[in-house]
């Protein structure tokens, strides 16, 4: 039975290397390590799990695809190319995966079959495209498309992080300022006002109530967002209706929801176009790329598109009925469908959304700073008015009595 070996070995320089690799038995393990220029010292075994995961970054996958694209384009045999790639990699999880691919291919498997053993590294889209490239003899083209797509995906993720990180930092800064004002500053000033015997107006009384609430329940205030986060996380896992509701709310959040929806649709159209261009049927391309949406609302809409196409409706009409795309995008899809260049039309749609997302994020960032400044200014204005107003009245009364 195939097993996963956790090994301890020594390389040619005398360094001790630890890692894990799949092998049929101990002899097979020694052969595999020998091909990696390692001498086995000791090992432990455990069964291979189907969800075998590893710390392989997207940048490593991009490098892998770029390397394989150039080797296959130059006519280098697949095994020779993988061996050369393995020898250039440092000791780590990805080198072990490449070694396993080499062993599987050497044992008679296709590259796509070998990749399917690592579903958390090479997902369904990746494996399907490689299988399509093997069947059509266009493996170098597939690796080229994968390189470009993974680079695009990396850029989109960086853009999405850019949209989230800056507002989050600003929100933390404002929250910290509010806590400082309510817990430390306001009580000090209120004590002074009361000692002066000033009459407190209504807005000052409200400020004192808020300050007292912060001072007494600060721990609960800080803990509430954490509890809400874990409640949502657990609810999403255990309840599909709740998961659907949360995914719908994500798409309806002011400004951010629209950007998120465009990112999801850009990712969907990119992979749908890539699959369709590689010779995968429309329905199969929809079925595979639908799972990349990572949003139940969009997945449900795409399932409706699939059902409508199966019932004989055109692709553009199916998208229009699902209410996924705006009229301009639907027009692009309809033209691509009528001219037989649906893959190019979908690529244009992806480009359209990519540009739209970047512009929306730039606008969001330009809006966040003044909005946050206004919010902080209003809070400070409220505090100043509520505190300095009574102090001013005391000073005026003292001047009048003199």
C-alpha positions in Angstrom: 0.0 0.0 0.0 1.3 3.5 -0.9 2.5 5.4 2.1 3.8 8.8 3.1 7.3 8.6 4.6 8.6 11.2 7.1 12.3 10.9 6.5 15.6 12.1 7.9 18.5 12.1 5.4 21.9 13.5 4.6 22.8 15.4 1.4 26.2 15.5 -0.4 27.4 18.3 1.8 26.7 16.5 5.0 23.7 18.5 6.0 20.8 16.8 7.7 17.5 17.1 5.7 14.1 16.3 7.1 10.9 16.1 5.0 8.2 13.8 3.8 7.6 12.0 0.5 5.4 9.3 -0.9 6.8 5.8 -1.7 5.5 2.3 -2.1 8.0 0.8 0.4 11.4 1.4 2.1 13.3 0.3 -1.0 11.3 2.7 -3.1 11.9 5.4 -0.5 15.7 4.9 -0.7 15.6 5.0 -4.5 13.6 8.3 -4.5 15.9 9.9 -2.0 19.0 8.7 -3.9 17.6 10.5 -7.0 17.4 13.6 -4.9 21.1 13.2 -3.9 20.1 12.2 -0.3 21.1 9.2 1.9 18.4 7.9 4.2 19.2 7.9 7.9 15.8 7.0 9.4 12.1 7.3 8.7 8.5 7.1 10.0 5.5 6.1 8.0 1.9 7.2 7.8 -1.0 6.7 5.3 -1.3 9.2 2.6 -4.5 11.3 2.9 -6.3 12.5 -0.1 -6.2 16.1 1.1 -2.4 16.0 1.3 -1.5 19.7 1.6 1.7 21.6 1.6 3.1 25.1 1.9 3.5 25.8 -1.9 3.1 29.4 -2.8 1.5 30.8 -5.9 4.9 32.2 -6.9 6.3 28.7 -6.9 3.5 27.5 -9.1 4.1 30.5 -11.5 7.9 29.6 -11.6 7.0 25.9 -12.2 4.6 26.8 -15.1 7.0 29.2 -16.7 9.9 26.7 -16.5 7.8 23.9 -17.9 6.5 26.1 -20.7 10.0 26.9 -21.9 11.2 23.3 -21.6 8.2 21.8 -23.5 8.5 24.6 -26.1 12.1 23.7 -26.6 11.2 20.0 -27.0 12.9 18.8 -23.8 11.4 15.5 -22.6 9.0 15.8 -19.7 11.0 13.7 -17.3 14.2 15.4 -18.1 12.6 18.8 -17.6 11.1 17.8 -14.2 14.5 16.3 -13.1 16.2 19.6 -14.0 13.6 21.6 -12.2 13.9 19.4 -9.1 17.6 19.9 -9.0 17.3 23.7 -9.1 14.8 23.8 -6.1 15.9 24.1 -2.5 14.9 21.3 0.0 11.3 21.8 0.8 7.7 20.7 0.1 7.7 21.7 -3.5 10.8 19.7 -4.3 9.2 16.7 -2.7 6.1 17.1 -4.8 8.2 17.4 -8.0 10.0 14.2 -7.0 6.7 12.4 -6.5 5.6 13.6 -10.0 8.8 12.2 -11.5 8.3 8.8 -9.8 4.6 8.6 -10.8 5.4 9.5 -14.5 8.3 7.1 -14.4 5.8 4.5 -13.3 3.6 5.0 -16.3 1.2 7.8 -15.2 0.4 10.9 -17.2 1.5 14.3 -15.8 -2.2 15.2 -15.1 -2.7 11.9 -13.2 0.4 12.5 -11.1 -0.8 16.1 -10.3 -4.2 14.8 -9.3 -2.5 13.2 -6.2 -2.0 16.7 -4.9 -5.4 18.4 -5.1 -4.5 21.1 -2.7 -1.6 22.1 -4.9 -2.9 21.4 -8.4 -6.6 22.1 -8.3 -9.3 20.7 -10.7 -8.8 23.5 -13.2 -5.0 23.0 -13.3 -5.3 19.2 -13.7 -8.1 19.5 -16.4 -6.0 22.0 -18.4 -2.9 19.8 -18.3 -5.0 16.7 -19.3 -6.4 18.8 -22.2 -2.8 19.8 -23.2 -1.7 16.2 -23.1 -4.6 15.0 -25.3 -4.2 17.9 -27.8 -0.4 18.0 -27.9 -0.5 21.6 -26.8 1.1 21.2 -23.4 3.5 24.2 -23.9 0.5 26.5 -24.8 -1.3 25.3 -21.6 1.7 26.0 -19.4 1.9 29.5 -21.1 -1.8 30.2 -20.3 -1.4 28.9 -16.8 1.6 31.2 -16.2 -0.3 34.2 -17.4 -3.4 33.3 -15.5 -1.5 32.7 -12.2 0.3 36.0 -12.6 -3.1 37.7 -13.2 -4.6 35.9 -10.2 -1.6 37.0 -8.0 -2.1 40.6 -9.1 -5.8 40.5 -8.4 -5.2 39.1 -4.9 -2.7 41.8 -4.3 -5.2 44.4 -5.5 -7.9 42.9 -3.2 -5.6 43.0 -0.2 -4.8 46.6 -1.0 -8.5 47.4 -0.9 -8.9 45.7 2.5 -5.7 46.5 4.4 -5.8 50.3 4.2 -9.4 50.7 5.4 -8.6 48.2 8.2 -5.6 50.2 9.4 -7.6 53.4 9.4 -10.5 51.7 11.3 -8.0 50.5 13.9 -6.5 53.9 14.3 -9.9 55.6 14.7 -11.0 52.9 17.2 -7.9 53.4 19.2 -8.4 57.2 19.2 -12.0 56.8 20.3 -11.0 54.4 23.1 -8.4 56.9 24.3 -10.8 59.8 24.2 -13.7 57.9 26.0 -11.7 56.0 28.6 -8.9 58.5 29.5 -9.5 62.0 28.2 -13.3 62.6 28.8 -13.3 61.4 32.5 -10.4 63.8 33.3 -12.2 66.7 31.7 -15.6 65.8 33.2 -14.1 65.7 36.7 -12.8 69.2 36.2 -16.2 70.5 34.9 -18.0 69.0 37.9 -15.5 70.5 40.4 -16.1 73.9 38.8 -19.9 73.4 39.5 -20.9 73.9 35.9 -24.3 72.9 34.6 -24.0 70.1 32.1 -26.0 70.3 28.8 -27.8 67.4 27.3 -25.0 66.5 24.7 -22.5 66.5 27.5 -24.6 64.1 29.6 -24.7 61.8 26.6 -20.9 62.0 26.2 -20.5 61.1 29.9 -22.9 58.1 29.5 -20.9 56.9 26.5 -17.6 57.4 28.3 -18.9 55.5 31.3 -20.1 52.7 29.1 -16.6 52.4 27.5 -14.9 52.5 30.8 -17.1 49.8 32.4 -17.6 47.5 29.4 -14.3 48.0 27.4 -13.5 44.3 27.6 -16.9 43.4 26.2 -16.6 46.0 23.4 -13.2 44.6 22.3 -14.4 41.0 22.6 -17.7 41.4 20.7 -16.1 41.7 17.2 -14.0 38.5 17.9 -17.1 36.6 19.0 -19.1 37.8 16.0 -16.2 36.7 13.7 -16.1 33.2 15.2 -19.9 32.9 15.3 -20.1 33.7 11.5 -17.2 31.4 10.8 -18.8 28.4 12.6 -22.3 29.3 11.2 -20.9 29.2 7.7 -19.5 25.8 8.2 -22.5 24.1 9.8 -25.4 25.8 8.0 -25.8 26.2 4.2 -28.6 28.7 4.5 -26.6 30.9 6.8 -23.6 30.5 4.5 -25.7 31.7 1.6 -27.0 34.6 3.6 -23.5 35.7 4.5 -22.3 35.4 0.9 -25.2 37.6 -0.1 -24.4 40.2 2.5 -20.8 40.2 1.3 -22.0 41.3 -2.2 -24.3 44.0 -0.7 -21.8 45.8 1.5 -21.6 49.4 0.4 -18.8 50.0 -2.2 -16.8 46.9 -1.1 -19.5 44.4 -2.1 -19.5 45.7 -5.7 -15.7 45.4 -5.9 -15.9 41.8 -4.5 -18.5 40.8 -7.0 -16.4 42.1 -9.9 -13.3 40.3 -8.6 -15.3 37.0 -8.4 -16.7 37.5 -11.9 -13.3 38.4 -13.3 -11.8 35.2 -11.9 -14.7 33.2 -13.2 -14.6 34.6 -16.8 -10.8 34.2 -16.9 -10.8 30.5 -16.0 -13.9 29.9 -18.1 -12.2 31.4 -21.1 -9.0 29.4 -20.4 -10.9 26.1 -20.1 -13.1 26.8 -23.2 -10.1 27.8 -25.3 -8.3 24.6 -24.3 -11.1 22.5 -25.8 -13.3 21.8 -22.8 -17.0 22.0 -23.5 -19.1 24.9 -22.3 -20.9 22.9 -19.7 -17.8 21.3 -18.4 -16.0 24.6 -18.3 -19.0 26.1 -16.4 -19.0 23.2 -13.9 -15.3 23.5 -13.2 -15.0 27.3 -13.0 -18.2 27.6 -11.0 -16.5 26.2 -8.0 -13.8 28.9 -8.2 -16.4 31.6 -7.3 -16.2 30.8 -3.6 -19.6 32.5 -3.2 -22.8 30.5 -2.9 -24.9 33.3 -4.5 -22.7 33.4 -7.6 -22.5 29.6 -7.7 -26.3 29.4 -7.6 -26.6 31.9 -10.5 -24.0 29.9 -12.5 -25.9 26.7 -11.9 -29.0 28.4 -13.3 -26.9 29.4 -16.3 -25.8 25.7 -16.7 -29.5 24.5 -16.4 -30.7 27.1 -19.0 -27.9 26.1 -21.5 -28.9 22.4 -21.0 -32.5 23.4 -21.8 -31.4 24.8 -25.1 -31.0 28.5 -24.3 -28.0 30.4 -25.7 -25.1 31.3 -23.5 -25.7 35.1 -23.6 -29.4 34.6 -22.9 -28.6 32.3 -20.0 -26.2 34.9 -18.4 -28.9 37.6 -19.0 -31.6 35.6 -17.3 -29.3 34.9 -14.3 -28.7 38.6 -14.0 -25.0 38.2 -13.5 -23.6 40.7 -15.9 -24.4 44.2 -17.0 -25.8 44.9 -20.5 -22.4 45.9 -22.0 -20.8 42.6 -20.9 -23.8 40.6 -22.2 -23.4 42.3 -25.5 -19.7 41.3 -25.6 -20.6 37.7 -24.8 -23.4 37.6 -27.4 -21.0 38.9 -30.1 -18.4 36.4 -29.1 -21.0 33.6 -29.2 -22.3 34.6 -32.7 -18.8 34.9 -34.2 -17.5 31.7 -32.7 -14.9 33.5 -30.6 -16.5 33.1 -27.1 -13.1 32.6 -25.5 -11.8 36.0 -26.7 -15.1 37.6 -25.7 -14.7 36.2 -22.2 -11.1 37.3 -22.0 -12.2 40.8 -22.9 -14.9 40.6 -20.2 -12.2 39.6 -17.7 -10.0 42.6 -18.8 -13.1 44.8 -18.5 -13.7 43.7 -14.9 -10.0 43.9 -14.0 -9.8 47.5 -15.1 -13.0 48.3 -13.4 -11.8 46.7 -10.1 -8.5 48.7 -10.1 -10.3 51.9 -10.8 -12.9 51.2 -8.1 -10.2 50.4 -5.5 -8.3 53.6 -6.4 -11.5 55.6 -5.9 -12.2 53.8 -2.6 -8.7 54.6 -1.3 -9.1 58.2 -2.3 -12.4 58.4 -0.5 -11.4 56.5 2.7 -8.9 59.1 4.0 -11.3 62.1 3.9 -14.2 60.0 5.2 -12.1 58.7 8.1 -10.9 62.2 8.8 -14.4 63.6 8.8 -15.5 60.8 11.2 -12.7 61.5 13.6 -13.2 65.2 13.3 -16.9 64.8 14.2 -16.1 62.8 17.3 -13.4 65.3 18.4 -15.9 68.2 17.7 -18.5 66.5 19.8 -16.0 66.0 22.7 -14.8 69.6 22.4 -18.2 71.1 22.3 -19.5 68.9 25.1 -16.5 69.6 27.4 -15.3 73.1 26.5 -18.9 74.5 26.3 -19.6 74.1 30.1 -16.0 75.3 30.9 -16.7 78.4 28.8 -20.0 79.0 30.6 -18.1 78.8 34.0 -15.6 81.3 32.8 -18.3 83.7 31.6 -20.2 83.4 34.9 -17.0 84.0 36.9 -16.3 87.1 34.7 -19.8 88.4 35.2 -19.7 88.0 39.0 -16.5 90.0 39.3 
